[in-house]
């Protein structure tokens, strides 16, 4: 039997995990634990490339760590850790940077887009500061992945260019210094795209404000209120007897609610509601009611898990450090091999 593949992925340390985060990535991470050796990271060092408050970063990182456990990441069979607890990754980042060209980094689409947003048409002399870390971000991302010699990385479309860079860095290292790193492959798995219920033309995001996202641990009354007020049709529903649904799409608002209903584990209900929509018989109040019930059931279970974790983990920082040590054991072995191959010394003990 072939050995299990190793999967690596990371998540930003936002203080609130939304259902968009959960359905779009974390739910799949939970499933992958049954099939692969998984390593999941809260990427607090990556978050430092944008303006931030130090106390809020530390708090949000710990909160996301707890949220991952509550969402179903099992620390007994998966390495889940906070990035800054593993200094081996940052040393490997520098070593890999020597194998990365400035041209590679300057061509990264995300750097162009994010630096453009920060620049806002101003020059640095006018007070706009663009961190060099934003340019360097993909090298640290490569170090994250390669430190664990991951075979696969589940990524969205916006990260595919960064993964290709990681593959190129691994290939360059292996060619020059001898094989050490697998070239990580994109893991193609179902990804649920969740949109804002207040504006279903936009991705669910905390940055848009509270009405545009639903938290994974949000209270029932708030969830029901947001689903009741969810945007549905911008125009008119199909006429009765509109025919076979096929690959046809409903309006963005209806599609979003159907997506949420199916993602909560009710695909048959979502299919039935879709048929009703194209038959012109769907009552939006029924769709919203079923979707709200499904989300309330899911988030209620998540809130209970989170409360249980906080009751059991009396030393949460100690737990974070413990998981960091597990990650360091793996990354440290890789770093030792990389040092030997690249001709550098290990620090004195």
Secondary structure as UniProt FT lines:
FT   STRAND          6..11
FT   HELIX           19..21
FT   HELIX           22..26
FT   HELIX           27..32
FT   TURN            33..35
FT   STRAND          37..42
FT   HELIX           44..47
FT   TURN            48..49
FT   HELIX           54..71
FT   TURN            75..77
FT   STRAND          79..82
FT   HELIX           83..85
FT   HELIX           87..97
FT   TURN            98..99
FT   HELIX           102..106
FT   HELIX           109..119
FT   TURN            120..121
FT   HELIX           124..126
FT   HELIX           132..147
FT   TURN            148..149
FT   STRAND          152..153
FT   HELIX           157..159
FT   HELIX           160..177
FT   STRAND          185..186
FT   TURN            200..201
FT   HELIX           206..208
FT   HELIX           210..212
FT   TURN            216..217
FT   HELIX           220..228
FT   TURN            240..241
FT   TURN            246..247
FT   HELIX           252..263
FT   TURN            264..265
FT   HELIX           267..279
FT   HELIX           284..312
FT   HELIX           316..342
//
